[in-house]
Amino acid sequence: MSGTASSPAADPASRYPRPHDRPLAGEPHPDWLIHPRLYACECAGTALLMVFGVATNILLGAAGSPVGRVLAAHPALQVALQGLFFGLGGTLAALSPFGRVSGGHVSPSVTLAFTLMGRLAWRDMLGYVAAQLAGAVLGTGLVALAGLTWPRWAAWARVTHFSATLPSDLVPLSWAFAGEICTTALLIGSLLFTGGTARLRWMTPLVAGPLFFLLNPFEAWLSGDSTNLARSLGPALFSGQWRGFWIYGVAPFAGAALMVALVRLGVLGAIELREARVAHFGHHGRAPYLLPWRRRGTPAP
């Protein structure tokens, strides 16, 4: 097959169920103002994030786990690795087939930033956020379900509160609130800068892991270093740990909005954000088929 025949511009109908619909460029077709297929993929991607992130954080943090016992003597490294692995969960979700369809946001903060940058319609933003919250509950629920067949796992999950994010009780809640604003702004700034710079786009799905590795030793004790309402909701629901939860429903959105304002003021230089994507760039705002072998079939309904 020639390169021309397989390119989106040359044969878009073979790659996209709706070739004229560009929801990830903020230009949905008037006939398709909502996109359930994208929301379903975003839900699945967020579930993938939570399964990987919560499971690895339980293994790293539970004193009874083999890894947790080794890392207990090195708490700074332990919490840094927890940040790294939760961030890598986001990388897996973004690079997955689900991320290819939906853009792999897996966070209401990221979705809000793309919306404020004009690359996602407000109606779709609401669909994405609902899907992310549902996916986070689903993913954490799957981790909890494993405890029914492995009691030791259930005990580790309980003692780590399913990797719940909690504000420190040693300082005022305002400190945790400010910390969440700052860490979310740093995450959003990194994603917008790499995603909006052609030569750096390949780095975008890889940003979260190293960033949280660096931030967690400073922020995790203060607020849990969430930056993501969905990421906080799932563990809170299954652990029953709701102290200061309002912080995660407000501060990450504030941090995202703050960084978008700075980007629009030119603080990060010239940024050309073309799509509401964390990975799989180059679809010009379209959403491709989930399964590659569907490309040459008839369009999905």
N, C-alpha and C positions, 0 to 999 in steps of 0.2 A: 504493500500500500504506500502510495507516495506521501510525502510530507504535506503537500497541499491538500490532498483528499482528507487527511486526518485532522487538519487544523480547524479550530472553532469557526473561523471566518469563512472557510471554504464549505463546510458541511455541518452547520450548527444543529440541524435536525437529527443528526446521527449521535450527537453527544448530549443534547438537552431535551427534556420532555416539553419545555416551553421556550423555544429559541428566542422569542421576542420579549420575554419577561426578564427583567434585570433587577430583582429585589435586592441583591447585594451591592448594587451601585446606587441604591436609593431611588430607582426608577422602575417600580413595578408596573406591569401592563394594566391598563384600566379594567380589563376583564378578569384579572387575578390579583385582587387586593389583599388577600390572605393566602398564606402558604403553609398548609398543614404538613406537607412533606418535609419542609425545612425545620419546622418545629419538632417533628418526630425525631429527625436526625439530631437536632440539638439536645433533645431529651436523652437520647441514647448516648451521645457523646459525654454529657454531663454525668450520666450513670457510670460510664467507663472511668472518668476522672475520679469519682468518689470511690469506686471499688478499688482502684489501684492506690489512690492516695490514702484512704482510711486504712486499708489492709496493711500497707507498708508502714504507716505511722504506728499502728498497733504493734507490729513486730519490732520496730525500732524503740518504742517507748515503754512497752510493758516490762516490768522488772522480772517477770517470770519467763519471758521468752529468751531463747539462747542469745539472740542479737542484743536484746535489751540488757541482759546481764553484763555483756562485754562493754557496752557503751555507757553503762551507769557510772563508770569511773571517769568518763569524759563527757560531761553534760553539755558543754558548748558544741562539741562535735555531734553529739546525739541530736540536739535540736536543729542544728544546721542540716544534717542529713534528712531530718523529717521535712524541712522546707524543700530540700532538693527533690525528694521523691514525690511530694505532693505536686510540685511544679512539673515534674516529669509526667505525672498523670495527665496534666493539661496538654503536654506535648503529644502524648499518645492519642488523646482525643482529637486534637487538631489535625494530626497526620492520618487519622483513620478514615475509612470510607464515609463515616458519618460527618467528619469534619470537611471532607471534600464537598459535600452537599450544602451544609449549613454555614460553613466558614469557621466552625470550631471555636466559638466564643466561650462556651461553658461557664460564663459568669455574667450576671446582670450588669456589673460594672463595665465590662468590655462592650457589651451590647449598647449600653447607654452612651459610651464614648463614640462608637460608630454612628449612632443615631444623631448625636450632636454634631458630628462631622459631616452629616448629610449623606451618609452611605447606607442608611437603613430607614425605612419609613416608620413613623411612630406606631402605626397599627402592628407592623411586624415586630417592633420592639416588645410590645406587650405579649405577643405570642411567644417570642423567644424567652422572655423572663419567666412566664408561666411554665414553659417546657423545661427550663433549667431548674426551677424549684422542684418540679415533679421528678426530674432525673436525679437530683441530689437525694431525694427521699428514697427513690428506687435503688440507687447504688448503695446507699448506707444500709438499706433494708437487706440487700443481698449479702453484705458483710455480716449483718446480724444473723441472717438465716444460716450461715455456716456454723454458727455456734450451737445450733440444734443437733448437729451431727458430731461436733467436736467440742465437748464441754470446756476443755482447757482454753480453746479459742474464745469462747463466750466469757470466760473469766478475764482474759487479757483485754477483751474489748470493754468490759465493764470498768476495769481499773483505769483504763486510759480514756474513759468517757467517749469512746468511738472517735477519738481525736477532735473533741469539741473545742471550739475557740471560746475562751473565757477571759474577761478583763481581770487584771490583777486586783486583789483586795488590799494591796499595800499602798496604793496611790489612788487619787481621785479618778472617777470614771472619765473625767475630761481628758486625762492623759491618754487613756486607751483610745478615746474618740479621736484625738489629734494624731495619734500614731497610725490609726487606720486610714485617716485622710492622707497622710504623707506616704505610707507604703502603697496605697492604691494609686496615688498620683505617680509614683515612681514606676509602677508596673504599666500603667496606661501610657505614660510618656515613652517608655521603652518600646512598647508594641506599636505605637503610632510612628515613632521615629524609624524603626526598622521596616515596618510595613509600608511606610510612605517614602522610603528611599530605595530606589531600584536595585542598587548593588547590595543592599543589606536585607532584602526581603526573605532570602533563604534562612536568615537567622531568627525570624519572627517566632516560629513555633518553639524555638529552643531557648527563648529568653527567660521564661518563668522559673525553670529549675535553678539555674545559677543565681538568679536574682534572689529567690527565697533562701537559697543556701547562705547568701551573704546577709540577708535581712533578719532571718529568724533568730540568731543569737541575741540580737538587740531588741526585736519587737515581740517575739513569741511570748515572753514572760509578761509583757505589758497588755497585749490584746489577743494573743493567739495568732496574729499575723494572717488574718482572713483575706481581706480585700474582695470578698466574694460572698454575697448574701446566701446564695445557694449552698456553697461549701459549708457555711455555718449552720444552715437550717437542718440538713440531714442528721448530723451528729447530735444537735440539740434535741431533736425529736426523739431519737432512740436512747439518748443518755438521760434525758430529763433535765439537762443543765441549761437553764434559760437566763441565768444572771447576766444582766447588762446586754441582753440580746438586741435591744433597740439600737445599740451602737452599730451592729452589722447591717441593720436595715437603713441606716442613714449615712454613716461616715464613708463607706466605699463609694456611694453615689456622689457624695460631695467631692471626694478626691478625684473621681473621674471627670466631673464637670470642671473642677479647678484646672486640671491638666489640659483639657480641651480648650479652655479659655486662654491658657498660656500658649498653646500651639497656634491658636488663631491670631495671637498677638505677635507671632514670629519668634518666640523665645527659643524654640528648637530649630530654627532656620526654615528653609524651604522644604515643606513636606507635601508630597503628591500622593494622597491616599485615594486609590482608585476603587477599592472594594472593601466591604465589611468582612474581611477574612484575616485569620491568623496563619493560615497555610493554604496550599493549593491555589496560588494566585494565577491570574491570567485567563480567567473565565469571563472577564468583562461584565461582572455583576450577575451572570447567569448561574443557575444551580444545575450541575450535571447529574446524570444518572448515578444512583448509588452503586450499582453493579456494572462493571465495565462491559460485560457481555450483553447488556441491554442496549448498547449504543447503536447497534445495527438493526435492532428490532423496531417494532412500532412504538410510538410514543406512549408513555405511561398515561393512564387517565388522570 
